[in-house]
Amino acid sequence: MKDFFLSDCPRFENKVITSSFVVTTKQVKPKKSGEPYLALTLADRCGQIEAKMWDNVEDALDAFEQDDFLKVKGLLNKYKNRFQITIHKLRRMADSEVDFADYLPKTTKNIDELWLTLAEFINSFQDENLKAVVQAFMSDPEIAAAYRSAPAAKTLHHAYIGGLLDHVLSLFRSCDLVCRNYPQIDRDLLLTGAFLHDIGKIHELAYTRSFSYTSRGQLLGHMIIELEMLQAKIAAIPGFPDELKTLLEHLIISHHGHYEFGSPKLPMFPEALMLHYLDDLDSKMESMRAHFEREAETDSNWTSYNSSLGRVLLNTAKFLKKEPVKVAAAAVASAAESAAILDTQTSVEPVAAAPSLPQGDKII
């Protein structure tokens, strides 16, 4: 198990650390002199950090690729108020040397409980056709296992193992609550749209070593994948109404809400419009929560610029000098409690602080 995680950065600022990470991006760039340097994004289950290697780069250029695991020795410091590592030495690690649970963030919530709550919502459906199509997905062992494990996005929101299920159940609760104020809303149709709107992420995203896009995900996107998945399940349900199928397809392809965000159609009926706005709200609230969590150790009431939201954020708890609300969300899985990264049985505790500074001259 790693003895240094990125959550430990504030305690080791301006010190040399030795630890292991997964490579999420790798770029070779030219210095002003024309010589190459390495610009990397490294990750563990607590987050990501930028890293640069300026010297002795030639031997390292072909020593590893994206998604490989590296043992790194380097100086940890801040640049523009963000931690970074200046790499002195590195080496590629074999899979046998790593515990995969150390490198991807995972929900602290109990996956079995989330799945059971989701099933209870589905069991409350009055429309037997909609209940049948959702249960067809939930009873498919391959889809169910992936739905319980997948992140909801690569980086923007709920980007952790179990994030898709966490996001969808949160969306279910919001949909169930808000539609009570609008009696014209078909609750079963809305919740079915919420269940299906991101289900294609299980094939669009890869999440065994780091969060990335599959080739199919890059080429098609999750909406096209979802239409294929939906059509396959509906074909096995005798007498499923064509009109209802069309409404579900529209919920899928319109849920981003804007052409420039990838929706080929704008929401054109009430349930589609509500799904878009509640999905957008849940995504943005999680993005804010995660940004505050990443910058919890900073003294400023204001965060750094959030690229997904297009603004800096005010942490009202700091501004009003209140204790922050404790939220169980994307914290990390303990290796002792998680035999593998796709284990989905129990909630986990946050990472314990490193007992001492990792160091040493050799990368071993």
C-alpha positions in Angstrom: 0.0 0.0 0.0 1.2 3.5 -0.8 2.5 5.5 2.2 1.9 8.9 0.5 -1.3 10.1 -1.1 -2.1 13.4 -2.8 -4.2 14.4 0.2 -0.9 14.5 2.2 0.5 17.3 -0.1 0.0 20.2 2.4 2.1 18.4 5.0 5.0 17.8 2.6 5.2 21.1 0.8 8.8 22.0 -0.4 10.0 18.5 0.4 11.3 15.6 -1.7 8.8 12.8 -1.8 8.9 9.3 -3.2 5.6 7.7 -4.2 3.8 5.8 -6.9 1.1 7.2 -9.2 -0.8 6.3 -12.4 -0.1 8.4 -15.4 -3.3 10.0 -16.7 -1.7 12.2 -19.4 1.8 12.2 -20.9 3.2 15.0 -23.2 6.6 15.6 -24.5 7.2 19.3 -25.0 10.2 21.5 -26.1 12.1 23.7 -23.7 13.2 27.2 -25.0 16.5 25.5 -25.9 14.6 23.0 -28.1 15.4 20.0 -25.8 12.4 17.9 -24.7 10.9 17.9 -21.2 8.0 15.7 -19.9 4.7 17.2 -18.8 2.6 14.6 -16.9 -0.6 14.4 -15.0 -0.2 11.9 -12.2 -3.1 10.5 -10.1 -3.9 8.4 -7.1 -7.2 7.8 -5.4 -7.1 11.2 -3.8 -6.8 13.3 -7.0 -4.4 14.5 -9.6 -1.3 16.5 -9.8 0.8 18.1 -12.5 4.4 16.9 -12.8 7.4 18.0 -14.9 10.7 16.3 -15.6 13.3 18.7 -16.9 16.6 16.8 -16.7 17.7 13.4 -17.9 14.6 13.2 -20.0 15.9 11.1 -22.9 16.1 7.9 -20.9 12.5 8.4 -19.6 10.8 9.3 -22.9 10.1 5.7 -24.0 10.1 4.1 -20.5 6.4 4.3 -19.9 3.1 5.3 -21.5 -0.3 6.8 -20.4 -2.1 4.5 -17.9 1.2 3.0 -16.7 2.1 3.1 -13.0 5.2 5.0 -12.0 7.4 5.2 -8.9 8.5 8.9 -8.8 11.0 10.8 -6.7 10.7 14.6 -6.9 10.3 17.9 -5.2 6.7 18.8 -4.1 6.0 22.5 -4.2 3.4 25.0 -5.3 3.1 26.9 -8.6 0.3 29.5 -9.0 -1.2 28.2 -5.8 -1.4 24.6 -7.0 0.8 21.7 -6.0 3.1 20.2 -8.6 6.0 17.7 -8.6 9.4 18.4 -10.2 10.5 14.9 -11.0 14.1 13.8 -10.3 13.8 10.1 -11.0 11.1 7.7 -12.2 10.6 4.2 -13.2 7.7 2.1 -14.6 6.1 -0.3 -12.1 4.7 -3.7 -13.0 1.1 -4.4 -12.2 2.2 -7.0 -9.7 3.7 -4.2 -7.6 0.6 -2.1 -7.2 -2.8 -2.3 -5.4 -5.3 -0.9 -7.9 -7.4 0.4 -5.1 -4.7 3.0 -4.4 -5.1 4.8 -7.7 -8.8 5.4 -8.4 -11.1 7.4 -6.2 -14.2 5.4 -5.0 -17.4 6.4 -3.3 -17.5 6.1 0.5 -21.2 5.2 0.2 -22.5 1.6 0.4 -23.1 0.5 -3.2 -25.5 -2.3 -2.1 -27.7 0.2 -0.3 -27.6 2.6 -3.2 -28.7 -0.2 -5.6 -31.4 -1.3 -3.3 -32.8 2.2 -3.0 -32.8 2.6 -6.8 -34.7 -0.7 -7.1 -37.3 0.5 -4.6 -37.9 3.6 -6.7 -38.4 1.3 -9.8 -40.8 -0.9 -7.9 -43.0 2.1 -7.2 -43.6 2.6 -10.9 -47.3 2.5 -12.0 -46.4 2.1 -15.7 -45.6 -1.6 -16.3 -43.9 -0.9 -19.6 -41.4 1.5 -18.1 -40.9 -0.7 -15.1 -40.2 -3.6 -17.4 -37.5 -1.8 -19.4 -35.6 -0.5 -16.4 -35.8 -3.9 -14.7 -34.5 -5.5 -17.9 -31.3 -3.4 -17.5 -31.0 -4.0 -13.7 -31.4 -7.7 -14.1 -28.7 -7.9 -16.7 -25.6 -9.1 -14.7 -23.0 -7.4 -17.0 -24.9 -4.1 -17.1 -25.7 -4.1 -13.4 -22.1 -4.8 -12.4 -20.9 -1.9 -14.6 -23.6 0.5 -13.6 -22.6 -0.1 -9.9 -19.0 0.6 -10.6 -18.7 3.2 -13.4 -17.9 6.9 -12.9 -20.4 9.4 -14.1 -17.8 11.4 -16.0 -14.1 11.4 -16.7 -13.4 14.6 -14.7 -16.3 17.0 -14.5 -18.6 15.5 -11.9 -19.0 12.2 -9.9 -15.6 11.1 -11.3 -15.1 8.2 -9.0 -15.9 4.5 -8.9 -19.6 4.3 -8.1 -20.1 7.8 -9.3 -22.7 6.9 -12.0 -25.0 5.1 -9.4 -24.4 7.9 -6.9 -25.4 10.6 -9.5 -28.4 8.7 -10.8 -29.8 8.1 -7.3 -29.3 11.7 -6.3 -31.1 12.6 -9.5 -33.9 10.2 -8.7 -34.5 11.9 -5.3 -34.5 15.4 -7.0 -36.9 14.2 -9.7 -39.2 12.6 -7.2 -39.3 15.7 -5.1 -39.7 18.3 -7.8 -42.3 16.5 -9.9 -44.7 16.7 -6.9 -44.9 20.4 -7.5 -45.8 19.9 -11.2 -48.8 17.5 -11.5 -48.5 17.5 -15.3 -45.2 15.5 -15.0 -45.2 11.8 -15.7 -43.1 10.6 -12.7 -42.4 7.2 -14.1 -41.3 8.6 -17.5 -39.0 11.2 -15.8 -37.4 8.6 -13.6 -36.9 6.2 -16.5 -35.1 9.0 -18.3 -32.9 9.6 -15.3 -32.0 6.0 -15.1 -31.1 5.8 -18.9 -29.6 9.3 -19.5 -26.0 8.2 -18.7 -26.1 4.4 -18.9 -23.9 4.5 -22.0 -21.1 5.7 -19.8 -20.5 2.1 -18.8 -19.2 1.6 -22.4 -18.0 5.1 -23.1 -15.5 5.3 -20.2 -12.6 3.0 -19.2 -12.0 2.9 -15.5 -9.7 0.1 -14.5 -6.4 2.0 -14.4 -7.4 5.6 -14.9 -10.5 7.4 -16.1 -10.3 7.6 -19.9 -12.5 7.2 -23.0 -12.8 3.9 -24.8 -12.4 3.9 -28.6 -16.1 3.3 -28.9 -16.8 6.1 -26.5 -14.6 8.5 -28.5 -16.2 7.5 -31.8 -19.9 7.4 -30.8 -20.4 9.0 -27.4 -22.7 7.8 -24.6 -26.0 9.0 -26.2 -25.6 6.8 -29.3 -24.5 3.9 -27.2 -27.6 4.4 -25.0 -30.0 4.4 -28.0 -28.5 1.0 -29.1 -28.8 -0.4 -25.5 -32.4 0.8 -25.2 -33.5 -0.6 -28.5 -32.0 -4.0 -27.7 -33.9 -4.2 -24.4 -37.2 -2.9 -25.8 -37.0 -5.5 -28.6 -37.3 -8.2 -26.0 -40.4 -6.7 -24.3 -43.6 -7.8 -26.2 -45.9 -5.0 -27.1 -43.8 -2.1 -25.9 -45.5 1.0 -27.3 -43.7 2.7 -30.2 -44.7 6.2 -28.8 -43.2 5.4 -25.4 -40.0 4.2 -27.1 -39.8 7.5 -29.0 -40.2 9.5 -25.8 -37.4 7.6 -24.1 -35.1 8.1 -27.0 -35.8 11.9 -26.9 -35.1 12.0 -23.2 -31.7 10.4 -23.9 -30.7 12.6 -26.9 -31.9 15.9 -25.4 -30.7 15.7 -21.8 -27.6 17.9 -22.4 -30.1 20.6 -23.2 -28.1 22.6 -25.8 -26.8 21.9 -29.2 -23.3 23.1 -28.3 -23.2 20.7 -25.4 -23.8 17.7 -27.7 -27.6 17.3 -27.7 -28.8 16.8 -31.3 -32.3 17.9 -30.1 -33.5 20.4 -27.5 -35.9 19.1 -24.8 -39.4 19.3 -26.3 -41.7 18.0 -23.6 -41.9 18.7 -19.9 -40.2 15.6 -18.6 -37.3 16.1 -21.0 -36.9 19.7 -19.9 -37.0 18.8 -16.2 -34.5 16.0 -16.7 -32.1 18.4 -18.4 -32.2 21.0 -15.7 -32.1 18.6 -12.7 -29.2 16.6 -14.3 -27.4 19.9 -14.9 -28.0 21.0 -11.3 -26.8 17.8 -9.8 -23.7 17.8 -11.9 -22.8 21.4 -11.0 -23.5 20.9 -7.3 -21.1 17.9 -7.2 -18.5 19.9 -9.2 -18.7 22.6 -6.6 -18.5 20.2 -3.7 -15.5 18.5 -5.1 -13.7 21.8 -5.9 -14.2 22.9 -2.3 -12.9 19.6 -1.1 -9.8 19.8 -3.2 -9.0 23.3 -1.9 -10.0 22.7 1.7 -6.5 23.4 3.0 -6.2 26.9 1.4 -6.7 30.0 3.5 -8.7 32.0 1.0 -12.5 32.1 1.0 -12.2 32.0 -2.8 -11.2 29.0 -4.8 -9.0 28.9 -7.9 -10.8 29.1 -11.3 -13.1 26.1 -12.0 -12.8 25.4 -15.7 -16.0 23.3 -15.9 -18.1 26.1 -14.3 -16.2 28.9 -15.8 -15.7 30.9 -12.6 -14.0 31.1 -9.3 -16.2 30.0 -6.3 -16.9 31.4 -2.9 -16.7 28.9 -0.1 -19.5 30.2 2.1 -18.5 28.0 5.1 -15.1 29.7 5.2 -16.6 33.2 4.4 -19.1 32.9 7.3 -16.5 31.0 9.5 -18.8 28.0 9.9 -17.8 24.4 10.2 -18.2 22.8 6.7 -20.9 20.2 6.4 -19.5 16.7 6.2 -20.6 15.0 3.0 -19.9 11.3 2.2 -19.2 11.4 -1.5 -16.1 10.7 -3.6 -13.6 10.0 -0.8 -11.3 7.1 -1.2 -11.3 3.4 -0.6 -8.9 1.8 1.9 -6.9 -0.9 0.4 -7.5 -3.1 3.5 -11.2 -2.9 2.8 -11.1 -3.0 -0.9 -9.4 -6.1 -2.5 -9.9 -4.7 -6.0 -10.9 -1.4 -7.5 -14.2 -2.8 -8.7 -15.3 -4.2 -5.4 -18.7 -2.7 -4.5 -19.6 -4.2 -1.2 -19.0 -1.7 1.6 -18.4 2.0 2.3 -14.9 3.0 3.2 -13.0 5.4 5.4 -10.9 8.3 4.2 -7.2 7.8 3.7 -5.1 7.8 6.8 -2.3 10.4 7.1 1.1 9.2 6.0 3.1 8.3 9.1 6.4 9.7 7.8 8.0 11.4 4.8 8.6 9.0 2.0 12.2 9.4 0.9 15.3 7.7 -0.4 17.9 7.9 -3.2 16.7 4.9 -5.1 13.4 4.4 -6.9 12.6 0.9 -5.6 
